[in-house]
Amino acid sequence: MTVTAHTREASVQDLERAWMEKAISLATDSVRNGGGPFGALVAKDGQIVAFGNNQVTATLDPTAHAEVSALRAACKELGSFSLEGCVLVSSCEPCPMCLSSALWARVDGIVYSADRHDAAVAGFDDRKFYDLFDKKPQSVWPTRIEHLDLPNRTAPFDAWLAKSDRVDY
């Protein structure tokens, strides 16, 4: 059997869809466990290397976003500060800090589902920070950035908004 580029691409899309489902599940579980409504993972060579969820309020660390947590865990797991060959999968469009961290880590790609506007509806309005980065089109950025729109993309935010004891930040 010959594997075509189309077959290989479909296989990658299937993996990314499965990883995204996991990231959304991580985000939703994070809300249930006292964290924020964000989940992320890092994958390499078709395998998940590390997971992360938002721990900002739990650890009193404003940098403990899901993506940064996943990047840190992946670096430890792989024994390297470079994540070349890896893909960052996030339940939500990475904020500018997380995007910058991923760029510094040299990931090959970033895939997200919910976007900045979905996050704003749930009270996470970082659009003023994104405006700082919107000066240069993503087509000339050094890494692939792709929006994967899934029907349950807002499930973590729905859980967050329904949580009566959430800590807004």
N, C-alpha and C positions, 0 to 999 in steps of 0.2 A: 504494500500500500504506500502510495506516495503522499507525503504531507505537503500540501500547498500552502502558500502564504495566507490565503483566505482561511484555511482550516486552522492554521497556527493563530491567526488573529482572532477567530471565533473562540478558540480555546483560552486565549488571554482574556477576552471579554467575559467568558464564563467564570474564570478565576476571580477577576476583579469584581464581578457581581456577587459572588459568594463571600469574598472578603468584605465587601461593602455591607452585606447583610450582617456579618459579624460585627463590624464597626458600629452599626446602628444598634445592634443588640447590646454591645458594650456600653454605649451611651445611655440607653434606656435603663440598663442595670445600674449604671453609675448614679442615676437619679434616685433609684430605690435604695441605694446604699449610702446616701448622703453627699454624693459628688454632684458635679454639674452635668448638663445634658450633652456631653461630647465624648466620643470614643474614637480611637484610632489604632491602627496596626501598621507594622512594617513587614513587608514580604520580600523575599529574595529567592530566585530560582524556583518559583512556583510554590514556595513554602512560607508560612507565617513565621517570622523570626521573633517578634515581640508585640505586646499589646500596651495600650495606655488609655487611661480615662482621666477626665478632668478632676483634679485634686486641689484646686485653688483654695477653697474655704476649709477643706479638711486639713491641709498642711500650712495654711496661712502663707502660701507662696503664690504670688501673682503670675509666676512663670510656669506653674504646674498645669498647663493646658494638656489636653489629651495627646496632641501631636508631639509636643515637646517630651512628654513622659514616654511615649512610644519610641521616639528617636533616641532618648537616653538609654532605654532598656535594650534597644537593638544594638547600639554601640557597645554596650557591655557584653551582650550575648555574642556579638561577632568579634569582639576584641579589637575594635578599630573606631577611630573618630570619623572615618569616611564611610558613608553608606552608598557608595557607587554600586550600581547593580540592583539597588533596592527600589521599591515603590512604597510610598506613604499613602495609606488609604484612611480617609477621615470621614466621619459621619456628617461633618459640616465643612464648608469652605474654610480653609485655614485663615486665621486672622493674620495681619501683617507680621506679627512676631513669630508665629508658627511657620508661616511661609518663608520668612527669612531664615529661620532655624533649619528648615528642610533644604533650602538652597545652600546654606553653609555645610550641611551634612553631605551634600552632593548626591541626593537621591536622583534616580533616573526619571521618576515620574511622581505625580501627585494626583490622586483621584478623590473626589468628594461628592457628596449627595446634596444635603440641604445647603442653601447658599446664605450669603450675608443678609438678605432680606428676610428669609425664614428665621434667622437668628434674631433679627431686630424685633420681629413680632413677639418673640418670647422674652424680650427685655435685654438682649445681648446686642446692642447697637454699636458696632465698631466701624460704621460706615465712614466716619470722619477720619479714621486711621487709614482705611482703604484709599480714600481720596489722595492721600500722600503718594500712594504707589501707582495710581492710575495714569501717571504721566507717560509711561512707556508701554506700548501694546505688548500683551503677553506673547504674541507671535515672535518677538525678538528676545524673549527671556531665555536663559540657558537651560531650562528644563521644561518638560511637557506638563501642562496643567489642563485637566479635563474634568468637565462636569458630568457626572453620572446621575441622572434624575430617576430615582426610584419612588414608587407610590407611597412608601412608608417613610420617606425622608424626614418628615416632621415628627415622627413618633417620639423621639427623645424630648423634643420641646413640648409636645402634648403632655407627656408624663411630668415634665418639669412644671408646667403651668398648673397641672392638677395637684401637685404636691403642696399641701397646706403648710408644711414646716420648712419649706425651702429657705435658703439664705440668699437673698438677692445681692448681686454684686455687679 
